[in-house]
Amino acid sequence: MGSTDWISYSADKTAAPADKPGATLRAIASYGKCYEERTNHLAGTLGKSGKGPLMGANGNFRDFQKALDDFTLKALAGTKTAEDSQKAAYVHLYEKQFRYQFYQSYSQKDFLTRPLTPDELDEMTKAKNRFGEVLGILPEESLHVVHAAFRQIFDAAPVTNLTKLEIYRYAIFVLAPTKDKPFSPPPF
């Protein structure tokens, strides 16, 4: 069951209609904890087997994560998204995908390093164009700050083409107005 379906199911089952927003935020937090545990389990398994990332790769990922966090903070401020809103909760949930993918790339050697398929290349082009559109919606004073923070994600550490596509999808999700149809399905 995907995150959106599980969160909707959980919120419907655990709350009275008047508390639906609060139940949804609790369901997102609960799903995030489960996803974090899954990632921690994978990291632990890789560490015990000796197949996990070396210190340099961990340092590169920390730099990447710091740049991603910085972008997220500036993008939420630029879009005037409240930190306690449902969108912000989903943003922080979907940000967890990158840590899991980092560890997954060590358990499945070709997971991130494979070349993009023709469909994924087409999707990358669409994503770059859509990113430019949603970035252009921002007010002038935050546009440059958010764009500079986005560029820093790619400067922080080496990024594979598949990860670039996921970063563009994530950035679109963060920046797009809530009323817009989602550009892509949730990452999990």
C-alpha positions as CSV (number, residue, x, y, z in Angstrom):
1,M,0.0,0.0,0.0
2,G,1.4,3.4,-1.0
3,S,1.9,6.2,1.5
4,T,-1.0,8.2,0.3
5,D,-3.4,5.3,0.5
6,W,-2.1,4.2,3.9
7,I,-2.3,7.7,5.4
8,S,-5.8,8.2,4.1
9,Y,-6.9,4.8,5.5
10,S,-5.2,5.4,8.8
11,A,-6.7,8.9,9.2
12,D,-10.2,7.6,8.3
13,K,-10.0,4.8,10.8
14,T,-8.5,6.7,13.7
15,A,-10.3,10.0,13.9
16,A,-13.6,11.7,14.1
17,P,-14.5,13.8,11.0
18,A,-13.8,17.0,13.0
19,D,-10.2,15.9,13.7
20,K,-9.4,14.8,10.2
21,P,-6.5,17.2,9.7
22,G,-4.9,16.3,13.0
23,A,-5.4,12.6,12.2
24,T,-3.8,13.0,8.8
25,L,-0.7,14.7,10.3
26,R,-0.4,11.9,12.9
27,A,-0.7,9.3,10.1
28,I,2.0,11.0,8.1
29,A,4.3,11.0,11.1
30,S,3.5,7.4,11.8
31,Y,4.3,6.4,8.2
32,G,7.5,8.4,8.4
33,K,8.6,6.5,11.5
34,C,8.0,3.2,9.8
35,Y,9.9,4.3,6.7
36,E,12.8,5.5,8.9
37,E,12.9,2.2,10.7
38,R,13.0,0.4,7.3
39,T,15.9,2.6,6.3
40,N,17.7,2.0,9.6
41,H,17.2,-1.7,9.3
42,L,18.7,-1.7,5.8
43,A,21.6,0.4,7.0
44,G,22.2,-2.0,9.9
45,T,22.1,-5.0,7.7
46,L,24.5,-3.5,5.2
47,G,26.9,-2.5,8.0
48,K,26.9,-6.0,9.5
49,S,27.5,-7.6,6.1
50,G,30.4,-5.2,5.3
51,K,28.6,-4.1,2.1
52,G,27.6,-0.6,3.4
53,P,29.0,2.7,2.4
54,L,32.5,3.8,3.4
55,M,33.2,6.9,5.4
56,G,33.7,9.1,2.3
57,A,30.4,8.1,0.8
58,N,28.7,8.7,4.1
59,G,30.3,12.2,4.2
60,N,29.1,12.9,0.7
61,F,25.6,11.8,1.6
62,R,25.6,14.1,4.7
63,D,26.6,17.0,2.4
64,F,23.8,16.1,0.0
65,Q,21.3,15.8,2.9
66,K,22.3,19.1,4.3
67,A,21.9,20.8,0.9
68,L,18.5,19.1,0.5
69,D,17.4,20.2,3.9
70,D,18.5,23.8,3.1
71,F,16.6,23.7,-0.1
72,T,13.5,22.4,1.6
73,L,13.6,25.0,4.3
74,K,14.0,27.9,1.8
75,A,11.4,26.4,-0.6
76,L,8.8,26.1,2.2
77,A,9.5,29.7,3.3
78,G,9.4,30.9,-0.3
79,T,6.0,29.2,-0.9
80,K,4.8,30.4,2.5
81,T,4.0,26.9,3.5
82,A,3.4,26.6,7.2
83,E,5.7,24.2,9.0
84,D,2.8,22.5,10.7
85,S,0.7,22.1,7.5
86,Q,-0.2,18.8,5.8
87,K,1.9,19.7,2.8
88,A,5.0,20.3,4.9
89,A,4.4,17.0,6.6
90,Y,4.3,15.2,3.2
91,V,7.4,17.2,2.1
92,H,9.4,15.9,5.1
93,L,8.0,12.4,4.5
94,Y,9.0,12.3,0.9
95,E,12.5,13.7,1.7
96,K,13.2,10.4,3.5
97,Q,13.3,8.6,0.1
98,F,16.8,9.8,-0.6
99,R,18.4,8.2,2.5
100,Y,16.7,4.9,1.7
101,Q,17.9,5.1,-1.9
102,F,21.4,5.8,-0.8
103,Y,21.5,2.6,1.2
104,Q,19.5,0.6,-1.4
105,S,22.2,1.4,-3.9
106,Y,24.6,-0.6,-1.8
107,S,22.3,-3.6,-1.6
108,Q,21.4,-3.5,-5.4
109,K,24.6,-2.5,-7.2
110,D,23.0,-1.2,-10.4
111,F,20.0,0.4,-8.6
112,L,21.0,4.1,-9.1
113,T,23.9,3.8,-11.5
114,R,22.1,2.4,-14.4
115,P,21.4,4.7,-17.4
116,L,18.0,6.2,-17.7
117,T,15.5,4.5,-20.0
118,P,14.1,6.5,-22.9
119,D,10.8,7.0,-20.9
120,E,12.9,8.3,-17.9
121,L,14.8,10.6,-20.2
122,D,11.5,12.0,-21.5
123,E,10.3,12.3,-17.9
124,M,13.5,14.2,-16.9
125,T,12.9,16.7,-19.7
126,K,9.3,17.2,-18.5
127,A,10.5,17.5,-14.9
128,K,13.1,20.2,-15.7
129,N,10.5,22.2,-17.6
130,R,7.9,21.8,-14.9
131,F,10.5,22.8,-12.3
132,G,11.2,26.0,-14.2
133,E,7.4,26.7,-14.3
134,V,6.9,26.3,-10.5
135,L,10.1,28.2,-9.7
136,G,8.8,31.0,-11.9
137,I,5.7,31.3,-9.7
138,L,7.7,32.3,-6.7
139,P,8.0,36.0,-5.7
140,E,11.2,37.6,-7.0
141,E,12.7,37.9,-3.6
142,S,12.6,34.2,-2.9
143,L,13.1,32.9,-6.5
144,H,16.8,33.4,-6.6
145,V,17.4,32.1,-3.0
146,V,15.4,28.9,-3.7
147,H,17.1,28.4,-7.1
148,A,20.6,28.8,-5.6
149,A,19.7,26.3,-2.8
150,F,18.4,23.9,-5.4
151,R,21.7,24.1,-7.4
152,Q,23.6,23.4,-4.2
153,I,22.0,20.0,-4.0
154,F,23.9,18.9,-7.1
155,D,27.1,20.6,-6.0
156,A,27.2,19.0,-2.6
157,A,28.0,15.4,-3.8
158,P,28.0,13.3,-7.0
159,V,24.4,12.6,-8.0
160,T,23.3,9.9,-10.4
161,N,20.8,10.6,-13.2
162,L,18.1,8.5,-11.5
163,T,18.6,10.5,-8.3
164,K,18.5,13.8,-10.3
165,L,15.1,12.8,-11.7
166,E,13.8,12.1,-8.1
167,I,15.2,15.4,-6.9
168,Y,13.4,17.3,-9.6
169,R,10.2,15.5,-8.8
170,Y,10.7,16.3,-5.1
171,A,11.4,19.9,-5.8
172,I,8.3,20.2,-7.9
173,F,6.2,18.7,-5.1
174,V,7.7,21.2,-2.7
175,L,7.2,24.2,-4.9
176,A,4.0,23.5,-6.7
177,P,0.8,25.1,-5.4
178,T,-1.4,22.7,-3.4
179,K,-4.3,23.2,-5.8
180,D,-2.2,21.9,-8.8
181,K,-2.5,18.3,-10.0
182,P,0.5,16.4,-8.7
183,F,3.3,16.2,-11.3
184,S,4.2,12.6,-10.4
185,P,2.9,10.0,-8.0
186,P,4.3,9.9,-4.5
187,P,7.7,8.2,-4.3
188,F,6.4,5.5,-2.0
